[in-house]
C-alpha cells in the first residue's frame, strides 16, 4: 500500500466534496429518502464508499492513513455533511 501525502489527500477530499454536492443537486429527488437523519446517513455512507474507492485507486486505504490525516478526513466529512444539511433545511 502507498502512503499518501497531504496534498494528494486534500485533492481527494476536494473531489469528494464536489462529488457529494453533485449527488445532492442531481440525484436526491430521484431517491426514496426521507429528510433528516436518513438523508444524513445516506450522505455519510456515500462519502465513506467514495473515499475508500478513491484511496484504493491511489493504491491506499483509509486504514493506511496516518492519524492526523484520518482526523482531517473526519473533519472534512462533518463539514461537508453539515453544509449540505444547512442548504437542504433552507
Backbone as CSV, one residue per row, in Angstrom:
resi,resn,N_x,N_y,N_z,CA_x,CA_y,CA_z,C_x,C_y,C_z
1,UNK,0.826,-1.188,0.000,0.000,0.000,0.000,0.871,1.252,0.000
2,UNK,0.382,2.265,-0.651,1.086,3.530,-0.777,0.693,4.472,0.361
3,UNK,1.672,5.170,0.883,1.399,6.202,1.877,1.148,7.503,1.121
4,UNK,-0.006,8.097,1.363,-0.364,9.329,0.664,0.244,10.540,1.347
5,UNK,0.556,11.544,0.552,0.982,12.804,1.162,-0.255,13.678,1.381
6,UNK,-0.065,14.751,2.114,-1.195,15.597,2.494,-1.846,16.261,1.283
7,UNK,-1.058,16.637,0.290,-1.614,17.281,-0.904,-2.529,16.327,-1.666
8,UNK,-2.109,15.078,-1.808,-2.941,14.091,-2.501,-4.248,13.881,-1.752
9,UNK,-4.168,13.793,-0.428,-5.383,13.629,0.372,-6.291,14.849,0.227
10,UNK,-5.726,16.035,0.236,-6.530,17.249,0.047,-7.212,17.259,-1.314
11,UNK,-6.504,16.808,-2.343,-7.096,16.716,-3.680,-8.276,15.745,-3.680
12,UNK,-8.105,14.613,-3.013,-9.170,13.616,-2.914,-10.370,14.207,-2.177
13,UNK,-10.123,14.905,-1.087,-11.215,15.485,-0.306,-11.955,16.575,-1.077
14,UNK,-11.232,17.365,-1.863,-11.888,18.375,-2.701,-12.768,17.708,-3.751
15,UNK,-12.253,16.658,-4.365,-13.027,15.923,-5.357,-14.279,15.322,-4.711
16,UNK,-14.096,14.764,-3.516,-15.221,14.165,-2.796,-16.301,15.194,-2.487
17,UNK,-15.892,16.375,-2.078,-16.865,17.424,-1.776,-17.688,17.756,-3.018
18,UNK,-17.033,17.889,-4.149,-17.745,18.160,-5.400,-18.674,17.003,-5.756
19,UNK,-18.198,15.783,-5.556,-18.974,14.596,-5.877,-20.240,14.498,-5.026
20,UNK,-20.110,14.730,-3.731,-21.264,14.657,-2.834,-22.235,15.799,-3.128
21,UNK,-21.714,16.980,-3.402,-22.588,18.105,-3.761,-23.343,17.825,-5.054
22,UNK,-22.679,17.216,-6.022,-23.344,16.850,-7.277,-24.432,15.815,-7.035
23,UNK,-24.155,14.875,-6.157,-25.151,13.866,-5.806,-26.400,14.535,-5.246
24,UNK,-26.198,15.494,-4.367,-27.325,16.203,-3.757,-28.100,16.980,-4.818
25,UNK,-27.392,17.687,-5.684,-28.053,18.518,-6.692,-28.757,17.699,-7.767
26,UNK,-28.137,16.604,-8.182,-28.635,15.855,-9.330,-29.554,14.693,-8.991
27,UNK,-29.329,14.070,-7.839,-29.987,12.791,-7.665,-30.934,12.610,-6.514
28,UNK,-30.941,13.503,-5.569,-31.727,13.227,-4.372,-33.229,13.224,-4.628
29,UNK,-33.687,13.957,-5.619,-35.117,13.941,-5.928,-35.564,12.569,-6.411
30,UNK,-34.648,11.824,-7.006,-34.977,10.506,-7.537,-34.891,9.404,-6.491
31,UNK,-34.294,9.709,-5.352,-34.133,8.701,-4.312,-35.323,8.728,-3.362
32,UNK,-35.665,7.564,-2.869,-36.764,7.479,-1.910,-36.196,7.574,-0.501
33,UNK,-35.713,8.765,-0.174,-35.108,9.006,1.135,-35.854,10.154,1.789
34,UNK,-36.275,9.913,3.009,-36.875,10.997,3.788,-35.753,11.893,4.266
35,UNK,-36.081,13.108,4.607,-35.062,14.049,5.063,-34.494,13.662,6.419
36,UNK,-33.807,14.594,7.017,-33.290,14.419,8.364,-32.193,13.385,8.489
37,UNK,-32.345,12.529,9.477,-31.305,11.563,9.824,-31.060,10.547,8.710
38,UNK,-32.114,10.146,8.014,-31.969,9.190,6.913,-31.099,9.772,5.797
39,UNK,-31.311,11.038,5.490,-30.511,11.725,4.473,-29.061,11.835,4.919
40,UNK,-28.866,12.227,6.163,-27.517,12.365,6.708,-26.775,11.033,6.643
41,UNK,-27.439,9.953,7.040,-26.809,8.630,6.998,-26.450,8.229,5.573
42,UNK,-27.351,8.506,4.633,-27.083,8.187,3.236,-25.848,8.932,2.731
43,UNK,-25.779,10.227,3.011,-24.647,11.032,2.542,-23.345,10.608,3.209
44,UNK,-23.393,10.282,4.492,-22.190,9.808,5.182,-21.706,8.494,4.584
45,UNK,-22.642,7.591,4.280,-22.262,6.317,3.661,-21.668,6.530,2.278
46,UNK,-22.274,7.421,1.502,-21.739,7.719,0.175,-20.338,8.314,0.268
47,UNK,-20.128,9.194,1.227,-18.805,9.785,1.442,-17.789,8.683,1.727
48,UNK,-18.127,7.783,2.657,-17.207,6.709,3.044,-16.887,5.781,1.876
49,UNK,-17.908,5.402,1.134,-17.714,4.495,-0.004,-16.853,5.152,-1.075
50,UNK,-17.181,6.375,-1.410,-16.432,7.084,-2.454,-14.999,7.370,-2.018
51,UNK,-14.819,7.716,-0.745,-13.468,7.943,-0.226,-12.632,6.680,-0.363
52,UNK,-13.166,5.564,0.083,-12.401,4.317,0.026,-12.073,3.951,-1.421
53,UNK,-13.024,4.133,-2.338,-12.761,3.842,-3.749,-11.657,4.734,-4.312
54,UNK,-11.674,6.010,-3.947,-10.622,6.920,-4.417,-9.267,6.546,-3.823
55,UNK,-9.257,6.165,-2.559,-7.996,5.757,-1.932,-7.463,4.475,-2.566
56,UNK,-8.350,3.541,-2.845,-7.929,2.295,-3.497,-7.335,2.595,-4.870
57,UNK,-7.919,3.565,-5.577,-7.380,3.921,-6.894,-5.973,4.501,-6.785
58,UNK,-5.630,5.011,-5.602,-4.277,5.525,-5.344,-3.422,4.474,-4.641
59,UNK,-3.914,3.234,-4.650,-3.210,2.110,-4.026,-3.017,2.335,-2.523
60,UNK,-4.073,2.840,-1.881,-4.033,3.090,-0.447,-5.371,2.675,0.150
61,UNK,-5.584,3.015,1.419,-6.817,2.696,2.118,-6.938,3.615,3.326
62,UNK,-8.149,3.782,3.809,-8.354,4.611,4.999,-7.558,4.055,6.173
63,UNK,-7.378,2.753,6.191,-6.662,2.094,7.287,-5.161,2.377,7.255
64,UNK,-4.661,2.866,6.133,-3.232,3.130,5.998,-2.880,4.611,6.145
65,UNK,-3.883,5.442,6.432,-3.610,6.863,6.634,-3.080,7.103,8.039
66,UNK,-2.220,8.089,8.157,-1.728,8.486,9.473,-2.885,9.092,10.259
67,UNK,-2.777,9.096,11.578,-3.890,9.565,12.415,-4.264,11.019,12.123
68,UNK,-3.281,11.865,11.846,-3.576,13.256,11.510,-4.390,13.369,10.236
69,UNK,-4.097,12.513,9.270,-4.847,12.515,8.014,-6.257,11.969,8.236
70,UNK,-6.382,10.951,9.094,-7.715,10.428,9.410,-8.558,11.512,10.067
71,UNK,-7.946,12.280,10.957,-8.668,13.377,11.607,-9.112,14.417,10.589
72,UNK,-8.258,14.712,9.618,-8.602,15.650,8.556,-9.804,15.140,7.758
73,UNK,-9.820,13.849,7.469,-10.935,13.239,6.737,-12.227,13.377,7.543
74,UNK,-12.156,13.080,8.831,-13.339,13.166,9.697,-13.866,14.597,9.743
75,UNK,-12.963,15.563,9.891,-13.374,16.967,9.944,-14.020,17.403,8.632
76,UNK,-13.424,17.006,7.525,-13.949,17.391,6.213,-15.315,16.756,5.976
77,UNK,-15.465,15.503,6.376,-16.744,14.808,6.230,-17.824,15.542,7.011
78,UNK,-17.532,15.892,8.255,-18.503,16.608,9.081,-18.840,17.966,8.475
79,UNK,-17.829,18.640,7.959,-18.030,19.953,7.339,-18.941,19.854,6.120
80,UNK,-18.690,18.883,5.261,-19.483,18.708,4.042,-20.928,18.370,4.388
81,UNK,-21.135,17.404,5.276,-22.485,16.975,5.642,-23.241,18.115,6.323
82,UNK,-22.564,18.846,7.177,-23.192,19.978,7.871,-23.617,21.052,6.879
83,UNK,-22.743,21.362,5.938,-23.040,22.388,4.930,-24.244,21.975,4.075
84,UNK,-24.280,20.716,3.679,-25.392,20.223,2.862,-26.687,20.230,3.671
85,UNK,-26.615,19.821,4.922,-27.805,19.812,5.781,-28.388,21.212,5.914
86,UNK,-27.531,22.195,6.081,-27.997,23.580,6.186,-28.651,24.032,4.886
87,UNK,-28.063,23.643,3.750,-28.626,24.025,2.454,-30.003,23.398,2.256
88,UNK,-30.146,22.140,2.659,-31.412,21.443,2.466,-32.499,21.962,3.402
89,UNK,-32.103,22.474,4.543,-33.074,22.989,5.508,-33.532,24.402,5.184
90,UNK,-32.836,25.075,4.280,-33.225,26.449,3.908,-34.157,26.471,2.739
